[in-house]
Amino acid sequence: MSLSRRMPRTILAAAASAIMLTGLVAPSATAFTGSSMGHESSTGLPGVKKAPKNIIYLVGDGMGYNHVAAANLFESGQTRYQVEGEAGSDLSEAPGEAVQVYEGDKWNQLAMTTFQHNNSYEPDRAWADHNYVNEDFTDSAAAGTAMATGKKTVNGKIGVDETDASVENISERAKAQGKAAGVVSSVPFNHATPAAWAAHNPNRNDLVPMAEEMINSDLDVIMGAGHPFFNNDNQKVSTAYQKYMSVEQYERLSNGETDFTFIEEDADFEALANGELDGERYFGLAQVADTLQHDRSGDSIVPYDTDLNDVVDLATMSEGALNVLNQDEDGFHLMIEGGAIDWAGHANDIARDIEEVQAFNDAVETVVTWVEENSSWDETLVIVTADHETGYLSGQAETPDYKALTGAVGEVPAHDYYSGNHTNMLVPVFFRGAGSEDIVRSTTGTDPVRGKFIDNVTIANLTLDNWWARN
């Protein structure tokens, strides 16, 4: 299966557990300092440092601080971001060492607000009242639109403002600048987050029309789930599942009747990841219905206790997409979504939550390696963040006091979920490369626990108004 291209994180967790059992201590990772501050060369724009040629935006849908923490605990037995104490008191994050590449000392970290149009985030209220973050939260459509366009909208709307007027997204700006653009997801290619970088529709559930808009768009890469002839166990079905794509749309793509080179077999995704390119534009449809792995059969108690689908993974799709987009010498924009973290959060399913965060982390590692081998941090900006938090994942029996997640290598952390929906919590945003200093200098407030934050429109507006501004 395609996952074998890289060592599964369960093997890493088992190895770490074996080290602990023998009494040996692994070398500690470098503690995060957040000291990397971008680059100094001028763009000719007031107050702006070096503009990125390429932007890679990785979105862990629903991935709040404690989703990262839970995966880190399972993987390494330690984490950071944990908060304990009485609500409304002098709370702070407990220290911890880096586990993921994006937590390292070469990366910047801020927090990010996620609220929809006409709402807000009040830092003191957020930590004084547990219920506050469960109110007035965004959905992925509104949050994705904000991140992709720099404009707030209301829940349920894709690529339009609160009046349903279409707004330009960064993919469209990239194309206007002569760059390439693409979207990749572990859930359907036209689900809310990838659609926000590719479509315009006042109804996020208008999926087949958005598929049509994306097929007819100028995007150079579209990859994700949503196959009409496969179920969630990667098994072929005779009756078409047309929630995301009609049979007619699939046949046009698969018969070569569009401008895309169409791929669906794992071997073809692997070939792209290995740099074997036959075209300039690709539509990749993974052979699953809703998700690469999350919706497969079986109830998981611990991560990976049910067999994974033998289907392409997010990291492989991401690497292939980068190779395709990098054919454009003017640069590119790529949005990569770990979409099923959100699905696991809604289901309050910690085992598959950890699986999905780890699959997303694998994609981030692949992106970092690709940048260092094929580009550079002087020309490429990588952003790792979330559109919102899902499930209010936190420590056991948290209310009325805050409680930390706890756990050991290879074990499901002690935890509880306090919602089956999204929350208005701050989410982390990690970033490295060209343009980083501009983001650091664009903070909009300070949270008493998470520190300085930006808003979810900040990076899009830097891109549209400064880095890739129209002449």
BAPA-251850 format. One record per residue (C-alpha): y, x, z; residue in three letters. Coordinates in pm, 1 decimal. Last residue first. Layout:
north,east,up,resn
Y,X,Z,ALA
...
This chain:
north,east,up,resn
4575.6,-24.4,-1058.2,ASN
4329.3,-235.7,-859.6,ARG
4243.3,-92.7,-520.2,ALA
3908.5,81.7,-477.3,TRP
3984.7,288.1,-166.7,TRP
4295.5,103.9,-50.1,ASN
4319.1,-274.5,-82.1,ASP
3965.3,-365.3,-189.9,LEU
3770.9,-102.3,2.4,THR
3987.7,-101.8,314.2,LEU
3978.3,-481.8,300.6,ASN
3599.1,-482.9,281.2,ALA
3577.2,-240.2,572.5,ILE
3797.3,-454.3,798.1,THR
3664.5,-802.8,718.3,VAL
3391.3,-790.3,985.8,ASN
3646.8,-703.2,1250.6,ASP
3682.0,-359.9,1408.5,ILE
3597.6,-266.6,1763.5,PHE
3680.6,-15.4,2033.7,LYS
3460.0,-11.3,2342.7,GLY
3127.6,-190.3,2386.3,ARG
3172.3,-274.8,2755.2,VAL
3539.9,-360.1,2819.7,PRO
3592.7,-447.4,2451.0,ASP
3885.7,-284.8,2272.8,THR
4079.1,-426.7,1978.7,GLY
4155.9,-417.6,1605.8,THR
4021.8,-78.1,1502.8,THR
4146.5,52.3,1168.8,SER
4183.6,424.1,1249.0,ARG
3808.0,473.6,1280.0,VAL
3759.7,296.1,947.3,ILE
4009.1,525.8,773.6,ASP
3840.3,826.4,930.6,GLU
3507.6,723.7,782.1,SER
3637.6,701.5,425.2,GLY
3394.6,956.6,284.0,ALA
3085.5,991.4,499.2,GLY
2925.7,833.6,803.8,ARG
2910.9,490.5,958.0,PHE
2758.9,299.6,1248.6,PHE
2860.4,-57.5,1326.7,VAL
2729.6,-227.3,1639.2,PRO
2744.6,-603.6,1691.1,VAL
2984.7,-795.1,1913.6,LEU
2838.8,-1115.9,2046.5,MET
2925.4,-1453.7,1892.9,ASN
2562.9,-1563.7,1890.6,THR
2314.2,-1685.2,1631.2,HIS
2034.5,-1929.5,1705.3,ASN
1723.8,-1976.3,1911.5,GLY
1909.0,-1867.4,2220.3,SER
1850.9,-1688.7,2550.8,TYR
1571.2,-1456.6,2440.8,TYR
1393.5,-1268.8,2718.9,ASP
1283.6,-909.5,2761.5,HIS
1037.4,-662.2,2908.6,ALA
986.4,-428.8,2615.8,PRO
673.3,-459.8,2397.1,VAL
477.4,-142.7,2456.6,GLU
411.0,151.7,2223.6,GLY
635.7,387.9,2418.6,VAL
760.0,234.6,2742.7,ALA
973.1,-60.3,2846.0,GLY
1290.1,-203.3,2993.1,THR
1560.1,-429.7,2850.8,LEU
1853.1,-440.2,3089.2,ALA
1974.5,-731.2,3301.1,LYS
2314.9,-899.0,3321.8,TYR
2359.3,-1124.6,3623.2,ASP
2363.9,-1506.3,3627.0,PRO
2151.9,-1504.5,3418.5,THR
1931.7,-1222.5,3296.0,GLU
1585.8,-1339.3,3392.7,ALA
1432.2,-1066.1,3173.3,GLN
1664.9,-839.3,2978.5,GLY
1839.4,-928.4,2652.7,SER
1794.9,-1090.1,2310.7,LEU
2059.4,-1355.6,2243.1,TYR
1848.3,-1493.8,1956.8,GLY
2048.1,-1365.3,1659.8,THR
2335.9,-1115.1,1657.4,GLU
2582.7,-1122.0,1369.6,HIS
2635.3,-969.7,1023.3,ASP
2476.9,-644.4,1131.2,ALA
2564.1,-275.6,1083.5,THR
2484.1,49.2,907.2,VAL
2758.2,184.0,679.3,ILE
2705.5,479.4,443.1,VAL
3006.3,629.3,261.9,LEU
2942.7,865.2,-31.2,THR
3167.6,1128.0,-189.4,GLU
3207.6,1401.8,73.1,ASP
2885.4,1290.7,246.6,TRP
2699.6,1421.5,-55.9,SER
2501.9,1297.0,-357.2,SER
2141.0,1331.8,-471.8,ASN
1952.1,1515.4,-196.5,GLU
2176.3,1443.6,103.6,GLU
2247.5,1089.7,-9.7,VAL
1878.8,1020.2,-77.7,TRP
1776.2,1149.7,265.2,THR
2032.1,922.0,431.9,VAL
1917.7,624.5,222.5,VAL
1552.7,683.6,310.9,THR
1639.7,705.8,679.9,GLU
1831.5,377.8,653.3,VAL
1536.3,210.4,480.6,ALA
1302.4,328.0,755.1,ASP
1546.7,181.6,1008.8,ASN
1522.4,-154.4,830.4,PHE
1143.1,-142.7,850.9,ALA
1178.3,-53.7,1219.5,GLN
1413.7,-345.0,1279.8,VAL
1166.9,-575.5,1104.7,GLU
868.7,-458.0,1305.9,GLU
1064.0,-483.5,1631.9,ILE
1160.2,-845.2,1558.6,ASP
802.9,-905.2,1450.6,ARG
678.1,-824.1,1799.2,ALA
977.1,-982.8,1975.0,ILE
934.3,-1327.3,1820.4,ASP
1219.4,-1545.4,1948.1,ASN
1171.1,-1746.6,1625.4,ALA
1543.5,-1734.1,1546.5,HIS
1542.2,-1363.5,1628.9,GLY
1240.9,-1303.6,1406.1,ALA
1417.9,-1471.7,1114.0,TRP
1731.6,-1267.4,1182.1,ASP
1539.8,-941.8,1171.2,ILE
1407.3,-1090.3,847.2,ALA
1706.9,-989.8,636.1,GLY
1701.0,-613.2,646.5,GLY
1972.3,-617.1,384.0,GLU
2080.5,-341.9,144.8,ILE
2423.5,-372.1,-22.6,MET
2485.6,-113.6,-294.1,LEU
2822.3,-10.9,-441.5,HIS
2841.2,245.0,-721.0,PHE
2990.1,560.5,-867.3,GLY
3173.4,660.4,-1186.0,ASP
2876.4,862.0,-1315.8,GLU
2666.6,547.0,-1345.7,ASP
2301.9,659.3,-1344.0,GLN
2329.5,655.6,-965.0,ASN
2279.3,280.6,-971.6,LEU
1919.5,308.5,-1090.3,VAL
1825.5,584.4,-847.6,ASN
1989.8,398.9,-562.1,LEU
1796.7,82.8,-645.2,ALA
1469.2,273.4,-644.9,GLY
1542.5,422.2,-304.7,GLU
1634.2,82.8,-163.5,SER
1324.5,-87.4,-302.7,MET
1106.7,181.9,-147.2,THR
1281.0,153.4,190.1,ALA
1256.7,-225.7,190.5,LEU
879.3,-225.1,147.6,ASP
668.7,-309.2,-157.2,VAL
369.3,-531.0,-87.3,VAL
27.2,-491.4,71.6,ASP
113.3,-742.1,341.2,ASN
77.0,-605.1,691.6,LEU
-237.7,-667.7,892.3,ASP
-187.6,-836.5,1228.3,THR
-143.3,-629.1,1545.3,ASP
149.3,-451.4,1375.1,TYR
399.6,-511.3,1656.6,PRO
258.9,-662.7,1976.6,VAL
162.1,-1024.2,2038.6,ILE
168.0,-1120.3,1672.0,SER
68.8,-1464.8,1552.8,ASP
-105.3,-1462.7,1217.5,GLY
-8.5,-1525.8,857.6,SER
275.0,-1339.4,685.1,ARG
624.8,-1475.1,747.0,ASP
778.7,-1149.6,868.8,HIS
633.9,-917.2,604.2,GLN
815.4,-911.0,270.1,LEU
983.7,-1243.2,332.8,THR
1008.1,-1585.2,166.5,ASP
765.7,-1614.6,-124.5,ALA
597.8,-1278.2,-175.6,VAL
537.1,-1064.8,-483.2,GLN
861.5,-867.4,-472.1,ALA
1105.2,-956.0,-750.0,LEU
1291.9,-656.2,-892.6,GLY
1569.0,-722.1,-1144.8,PHE
1678.7,-395.0,-1299.9,TYR
1974.3,-273.9,-1507.0,ARG
2010.2,72.0,-1666.6,GLU
1665.5,104.0,-1818.8,GLY
1341.1,300.0,-1833.2,ASP
1376.6,494.0,-1507.3,LEU
1109.1,705.1,-1338.7,GLU
1306.7,840.2,-1042.2,GLY
1026.0,834.0,-786.0,ASN
1176.2,525.5,-622.5,ALA
1179.4,363.3,-966.1,LEU
811.0,443.6,-1010.7,ALA
729.9,305.1,-667.9,GLU
896.9,-25.3,-756.8,PHE
686.0,-31.5,-1072.3,ASP
368.2,44.8,-880.0,ALA
441.0,-239.3,-638.5,ASP
437.5,-487.8,-927.6,GLU
737.5,-718.4,-974.0,GLU
965.1,-558.7,-1231.0,ILE
1215.4,-705.0,-1479.2,PHE
1441.7,-486.5,-1691.8,THR
1753.6,-697.8,-1685.2,PHE
1963.8,-814.4,-1981.8,ASP
1774.9,-1142.0,-1992.4,THR
1497.2,-1278.0,-2218.0,GLU
1252.4,-1003.0,-2122.4,GLY
957.8,-1238.9,-2075.7,ASN
951.9,-1180.6,-1696.5,SER
1318.6,-1268.1,-1656.4,LEU
1319.0,-1575.3,-1877.4,ARG
987.3,-1684.3,-1727.5,GLU
1119.4,-1655.7,-1372.7,TYR
1427.7,-1859.5,-1456.1,GLN
1216.5,-2133.1,-1619.5,GLU
979.3,-2138.7,-1322.8,VAL
1278.1,-2202.0,-1098.6,SER
1392.9,-1954.2,-838.2,MET
1464.0,-1983.3,-467.4,TYR
1289.0,-2302.4,-359.7,LYS
1066.0,-2314.6,-666.2,GLN
723.7,-2247.9,-517.4,TYR
505.2,-2277.5,-826.6,ALA
162.9,-2431.8,-793.4,THR
-111.6,-2185.1,-888.9,SER
-58.1,-1940.1,-605.2,VAL
-94.4,-1561.1,-600.7,LYS
-142.3,-1402.7,-258.8,GLN
117.3,-1170.4,-101.5,ASN
58.2,-1337.5,235.4,ASP
389.6,-1521.8,221.9,ASN
286.1,-1704.7,-93.8,ASN
317.5,-1586.7,-453.2,PHE
406.5,-1765.3,-778.4,PHE
772.4,-1859.7,-722.5,PRO
874.7,-1514.2,-598.2,HIS
1164.3,-1527.3,-351.7,GLY
1166.7,-1171.1,-218.2,ALA
1421.6,-906.8,-301.4,GLY
1583.2,-689.6,-564.2,MET
1893.4,-726.3,-782.1,ILE
2032.2,-416.4,-950.8,VAL
2301.3,-370.3,-1218.1,ASP
2509.4,-671.9,-1121.5,LEU
2719.7,-812.0,-1406.8,ASP
2612.9,-1168.0,-1334.6,SER
2397.5,-1406.1,-1539.9,ASN
2086.9,-1357.2,-1323.7,ILE
2310.1,-1380.4,-1014.8,MET
2467.9,-1708.0,-1123.8,GLU
2125.7,-1849.3,-1206.8,GLU
1990.3,-1751.2,-866.6,ALA
2296.8,-1917.0,-715.1,MET
2207.3,-2235.4,-903.8,PRO
1852.6,-2208.3,-764.6,VAL
1974.4,-2155.3,-408.5,LEU
2223.3,-2430.8,-339.8,ASP
2142.6,-2384.5,28.1,ASN
2448.0,-2162.8,86.5,ARG
2671.8,-2452.3,-16.7,ASN
3032.7,-2378.8,-114.9,PRO
2906.3,-2146.6,-390.8,ASN
3024.6,-1812.6,-523.0,HIS
2769.1,-1540.5,-593.6,ALA
2689.0,-1168.1,-580.1,ALA
2792.7,-987.8,-262.8,TRP
2766.6,-1306.2,-53.8,ALA
2437.5,-1383.9,-229.0,ALA
2282.6,-1075.0,-70.5,PRO
2369.6,-1211.9,274.6,THR
2302.0,-1582.2,225.2,ALA
1965.2,-1570.2,50.5,HIS
1972.5,-1507.4,-324.3,ASN
1735.5,-1208.6,-331.9,PHE
1497.0,-1383.9,-94.9,PRO
1417.7,-1181.0,219.4,VAL
1366.8,-803.6,245.2,SER
1691.1,-759.9,53.6,SER
1854.0,-545.1,-216.2,VAL
2191.9,-596.7,-381.7,VAL
2355.5,-403.0,-665.5,GLY
2668.4,-255.6,-815.6,ALA
2762.7,2.1,-1079.7,ALA
3113.9,141.1,-1118.6,LYS
3367.3,90.2,-1396.5,GLY
3642.3,-11.7,-1155.3,GLN
3602.7,-378.8,-1246.3,ALA
3230.5,-341.9,-1172.7,LYS
3306.9,-209.8,-825.6,ALA
3555.1,-492.5,-771.3,ARG
3287.9,-747.2,-861.6,GLU
3041.8,-590.0,-622.4,SER
3317.2,-583.4,-359.2,ILE
3359.6,-959.8,-369.6,ASN
3642.3,-1159.3,-524.9,GLU
3718.0,-1498.5,-372.8,VAL
3635.5,-1842.7,-514.9,SER
3833.4,-2133.5,-371.9,ALA
3618.5,-2362.5,-159.0,ASP
3910.7,-2448.7,73.2,THR
3759.1,-2245.1,359.1,GLU
3725.1,-1946.7,128.1,ASP
3452.9,-1893.6,-131.7,VAL
3190.0,-1622.9,-174.8,GLY
2916.8,-1821.7,-2.0,ILE
2997.0,-2113.1,229.7,LYS
2763.2,-2246.1,498.5,GLY
2974.7,-2155.4,796.2,ASN
3346.8,-2129.2,741.1,VAL
3537.9,-1856.4,559.7,THR
3702.7,-1527.6,647.7,LYS
3820.1,-1306.2,363.0,LYS
3751.3,-933.9,326.0,GLY
3522.5,-1010.8,32.0,THR
3175.0,-874.6,108.3,ALA
3198.3,-847.6,486.2,MET
3371.9,-1183.9,524.0,ALA
3134.0,-1348.9,276.7,THR
2834.8,-1210.7,463.7,GLY
2969.9,-1344.5,790.3,ALA
3037.0,-1690.2,647.4,ALA
2698.4,-1711.1,477.1,ALA
2509.3,-1540.4,758.7,SER
2621.5,-1798.2,1014.1,ASP
2906.2,-1753.5,1257.3,THR
2914.8,-1844.2,1624.2,PHE
3136.8,-2107.4,1782.6,ASP
2960.0,-2100.7,2119.7,GLU
2657.8,-1901.1,2235.9,ASN
2879.1,-1600.9,2312.9,VAL
3066.2,-1800.6,2576.8,TYR
2755.3,-1919.1,2759.9,ASN
2705.4,-1596.9,2953.5,HIS
3056.6,-1619.4,3097.1,ASP
3244.2,-1318.8,3233.0,ALA
3133.6,-1070.3,2967.0,TRP
3244.5,-1268.9,2660.7,ALA
3544.0,-1408.8,2846.9,ARG
3688.0,-1059.0,2888.4,ASP
3632.6,-967.1,2523.8,PRO
3772.8,-1283.3,2359.9,GLU
3626.5,-1316.9,2010.1,TYR
3787.6,-1561.1,1768.5,SER
3751.3,-1874.6,1558.4,ASN
3966.8,-2012.2,1276.1,ASN
3739.5,-1869.7,1003.2,HIS
3406.3,-1729.3,1127.4,GLN
3345.7,-1483.1,1410.1,PHE
3168.3,-1147.8,1357.1,THR
3347.5,-888.5,1569.9,THR
3241.4,-527.4,1526.3,MET
3164.4,-239.8,1762.6,ALA
3226.1,123.9,1676.2,LEU
3004.2,421.6,1607.3,GLN
3070.9,734.1,1403.3,ASN
2783.0,949.7,1281.1,TRP
2722.4,1323.6,1288.7,LYS
2628.1,1299.8,1657.5,ASP
2320.0,1090.6,1591.5,GLY
2284.6,714.0,1631.0,GLU
2245.0,664.2,1255.0,TYR
1935.0,883.9,1253.2,VAL
1764.9,661.1,1506.5,GLN
1666.2,767.5,1858.1,VAL
1990.3,897.5,2007.0,ALA
1999.9,955.8,2380.4,GLU
2100.7,713.6,2651.1,GLY
2390.4,620.3,2875.4,PRO
2409.0,277.6,3045.4,ALA
2677.4,59.5,2892.7,GLU
2950.3,-69.5,3122.9,SER
3027.7,-360.5,3352.7,LEU
3315.2,-382.4,3601.8,ASP
3246.6,-739.7,3708.7,SER
3273.9,-1057.5,3500.1,GLY
2900.9,-1119.5,3503.1,ALA
2729.8,-923.8,3779.4,GLU
2540.0,-613.8,3682.6,GLY
2331.3,-445.9,3416.6,GLU
2414.9,-344.4,3059.0,VAL
2190.9,-150.7,2820.8,GLN
2337.4,2.0,2503.4,TYR
2100.7,303.4,2524.4,ARG
1731.5,361.6,2471.6,THR
1416.3,518.6,2602.3,GLN
1042.1,478.6,2555.8,GLY
1050.5,632.3,2208.2,SER
928.7,377.8,1952.6,GLU
890.8,64.5,2160.8,PHE
1211.7,144.0,2348.2,LEU
1396.8,220.8,2024.9,ASN
1281.3,-104.6,1867.3,ALA
1404.7,-299.6,2169.6,ALA
1735.6,-111.4,2175.8,ALA
1816.4,-180.7,1810.4,VAL
1752.8,-549.8,1875.4,HIS
1952.1,-509.6,2196.7,ASN
2268.1,-400.6,2016.2,TYR
2258.8,-691.9,1773.0,GLY
2056.6,-706.4,1455.0,MET
2086.9,-1063.9,1322.2,GLY
2076.7,-946.8,960.0,ASP
2041.9,-568.4,961.8,GLY
2303.4,-495.4,699.3,VAL
2313.4,-163.4,513.1,LEU
2629.3,-101.9,306.5,TYR
2603.9,192.9,66.4,ILE
2944.2,284.6,-77.2,ILE
2985.4,539.1,-357.6,ASN
3297.9,721.2,-475.7,LYS
3438.7,703.5,-125.2,PRO
3815.1,742.5,-82.4,ALA
3930.2,1065.0,81.7,LYS
4196.5,1001.9,344.2,LYS
4425.4,699.2,343.6,VAL
4757.2,676.1,528.2,GLY
4957.7,621.6,211.9,PRO
4742.0,631.4,-104.0,LEU
4744.7,956.2,-304.9,GLY
4374.2,992.3,-240.4,THR
4419.4,1297.2,-17.8,SER
4150.3,1534.4,105.0,SER
4083.5,1527.7,479.2,GLU
3737.6,1394.8,537.4,HIS
3559.5,1170.4,785.3,GLY
3585.0,1172.9,1162.8,MET
3252.5,1286.0,1300.8,SER
3289.2,1288.9,1679.2,SER
3087.2,981.8,1771.5,GLY
2939.3,1178.1,2058.5,THR
2574.7,1074.4,2049.0,PHE
2342.4,1296.0,2253.0,ALA
2134.8,1540.6,2051.5,THR
1772.2,1440.1,2069.4,ALA
1560.8,1565.9,2354.7,SER
1276.8,1806.8,2290.9,PRO
942.0,1643.3,2368.2,ALA
810.7,1678.4,2719.9,VAL
446.3,1759.4,2777.3,LEU
245.2,1593.0,3054.3,GLY
-52.6,1520.4,2835.3,THR
11.1,1145.8,2862.7,LEU
369.8,1184.3,2746.8,MET
262.5,1368.0,2434.3,ILE
2.6,1100.8,2361.0,ALA
269.5,830.8,2391.5,SER
491.4,1016.2,2145.7,ALA
203.1,1035.5,1900.2,ALA
134.3,665.4,1942.2,ALA
501.5,583.4,1880.8,ALA
505.9,800.7,1568.4,LEU
190.5,634.4,1442.3,ILE
347.4,294.4,1506.1,THR
648.0,413.4,1309.0,ARG
444.1,421.8,990.7,PRO
459.2,761.9,815.9,MET
620.2,729.2,474.4,ARG
480.1,653.5,128.4,ARG
200.2,462.3,299.8,SER
422.8,153.3,316.8,LEU
360.5,106.1,-54.7,SER
0.0,0.0,0.0,MET
